[in-house]
Amino acid sequence: MYDTNVRINMDGRSEGMKIEMGRQSQAKTRRHILDVAERLFADQGLDAVSIRDITTKAKTSLGAINYHFGTKQGLIAAIFDRRLTPLSEARLAALEAVERKAGSKNPRIEDVLDAFIRPAFSKEGGDRHHTFRKLMGRCLSEPSPDIEIMLHAHFQTVIKRFDAALLRALPGLNKPELFWRMSYVIAGLHHGLLMVGGAFPLPPDIDLDEETVVKRQIQFAAAVLRTPAFR
């Protein structure tokens, strides 16, 4: 006798597999568009690349862009979110470890800076990470108010947490002075990332070992933060 329950169960599994395969296909398409757009933006700049350039290079349709991102600005935001969210999470996790170690004492300034700087040099992502470093370098040399607003909103929580930790590490420092000093620290960090990313040629006798670069960045930043107050 024909068992209709088996037919129903098989149909249900088949439908579930189709839905899952559809989701995987959509996710793959989304990642592919992000990868292609990221490379184009890194090579040519955000303003120079059109949606048509992206669809042509990615061999996809305008409808796919609209479906996944809505607009070019939505696509740019997704690129930054994909790279910066893991970075922020790594920084906050490292800072929490520093604060647990310090306990009731003020944390060491070098430890706080290590938690902020080291995750930026993570090799996770390989060539894709290198491409995003290049894109960030372009954003620094070709500033955009929209990108600045987006980055500020993204890093707001991280900035607050690290500002509080840095002020505990250096009790004599006030918030306005910390703002100016961290502005120079962050500029130095981005320059270091560009060097490691091969954005410009270096003298042949310069050692570009990443661990050495990280330690130099921390040493430089600590010196900037400890310098006597501006008068």
Sequence and secondary structure as in RCSB ss.txt:
>XXXX:A:sequence
MYDTNVRINMDGRSEGMKIEMGRQSQAKTRRHILDVAERLFADQGLDAVSIRDITTKAKTSLGAINYHFGTKQGL
IAAIFDRRLTPLSEARLAALEAVERKAGSKNPRIEDVLDAFIRPAFSKEGGDRHHTFRKLMGRCLSEPSPDIEIM
LHAHFQTVIKRFDAALLRALPGLNKPELFWRMSYVIAGLHHGLLMVGGAFPLPPDIDLDEETVVKRQIQFAAAVL
RTPAFR
>XXXX:A:secstr
   HHHHHHHHHHHHHHHHHHHHHHHHHHHHHHHHHHHHHHHHH TTT  HHHHHHHHT  HHHHHHHHSSHHHH
HHHHHHHHHHHHHHHHHHHHHHHHHHHTTS   HHHHHHHHHGGGG  TTTHHHHHHHHHHHHHHHS  HHHHHH
HHHHHHHHHHHHHHHHHHHSTT  HHHHHHHHHHHHHHHHHHHHHHTTSS   TT    HHHHHHHHHHHHHHHH
HS    
